[in-house]
Amino acid sequence: MKQEEILAHARMYSQQKQAVEKEVEKLSVSLMELRNSVKTVEELEENAGLVPIGGGAFVHADLHKEKVVIPIGSGYAKEYTPKDADKEISKRIELTENALKKMRGELGKIDEQMARLEKEYRALKKE
């Protein structure tokens, strides 16, 4: 492989790595939010709380612990009992952890390819 080809491949892998790193960051944030949701559902014993209304503002509200509303996609949400909500959130945590593991594996593969290209590039420069 020529030096120019190696550099082009290295740029491609670098861009892929950046994209995967962004996805890892998003998944990590989602995982943290899901774990916080589990704690919140567990702490529903209180009957009052602060509810975010956007822009960093909150409103005091009476909370009903009989139902928990969880988004299911495309702007829709579904009501769950606290027990079922805990199961649903736990399932989402597991899926997110698996996706995160897969993305970290992809990062490892990209790093291996970049190391291989660097080795090839150095060998060509010595010639």
N, C-alpha and C positions, 0 to 999 in steps of 0.2 A: 504494500500500500504506500502511495506517495505521501509526502508531508502535507500537501494541500488536502488530500482526502482524509488524512488523520485529523487535521484541524477542523474540517467540516463535520466529521463525526463527533469530535469532542464538543463542538458548539451545540450540535443536536442533543447530545446526552446532557449537556449543561442545562439546556432549556427544559428537557424532560424532567431533570432533577428538580428544577425550580417549581415546575407544575405539581410534581408529586409532593414536594415539601409544603406547598400551599394547601394541598388536599389533606395532608397529615395535620396541619395546623387547624383546618376547619373541623376535621374529625375529632381532634383533641378538645376543641371548644365544645362541640356537640356532646362529647362524652362527659365533660365536666357539668354541662347543663342538665343532662339526664340524671347524673348522680345527685345533683342538687334537687332535682324533681322528686327523686325517691325520698330524700330527707324531708322535703316539704310535705309529701303525702303522709309520711309517718308522723309528722308533727301536727296533723289536722285536728288535734284534740282541742286547740284553742278555737273560740267562736268568732274572734275578730282578728283582723290583720290589715296590712297595707297591700293595696293592689296597684301595680304599675299602670298608668294611663298614657304613657308616652312622654318623650322629651324629658325624662328623668323625674317626672312628677308622679306622685302616688295619691291615692284616696283611701281613707279608712273605710272598711267594709265589714259587714257581718258575713262570716264564712259558714257554709253548710257542708258538713263533712260526709253527707250521704252520697254525693256524686262528685266525680272529678272529670273535667272535660279535657280531652287530649286531642290535639290536631292529628288528622289521619291523611292529610295531603289535599292539594288542590283547593285550599281554603275551607275545607270541611273539618268538622270535629265530631268526636263521639263521646258520650257520657259513659263513665265506668264507675263501679263501686270502688272505694279506696283499695280493697284487696285486689280486684281485677286491674286497677290502674297500676298498682305495684308490679303485677305480673307483666303487663304490657310494657311498662318502662324498663323492667329488667330484661325483657326480650330485646328491646331496642338497644340497651346497653351492650348485650352480648353481640348483636349484629354490628354495632359500631366498633367494638373491640376487635372483632374479626376483620373488619374492613381496615382498621388501623394497622393490625398485624400484617395484612397483605400489602398495604402501602409501604410499610417499613421494609418488607422483603423486597419490594420493587426498588426502593432506594439503595438497598444493599447490592442488587444486581447492577444498577446503573453505576454505582461506585466501582464495582469490579470491572465493568467495561471501560470506564474512564481510566482506571489504573492500567489496564491492558494497553489502551491507546497511548498512554504516556510512556509506557515501556517501549512500544514500537517506535514512537517518535524519537525517543532518546537514542535508540539503536540506529535509526536512520541518520541522525545528526552526527553520529560517530563515524559514519562511512565517508 
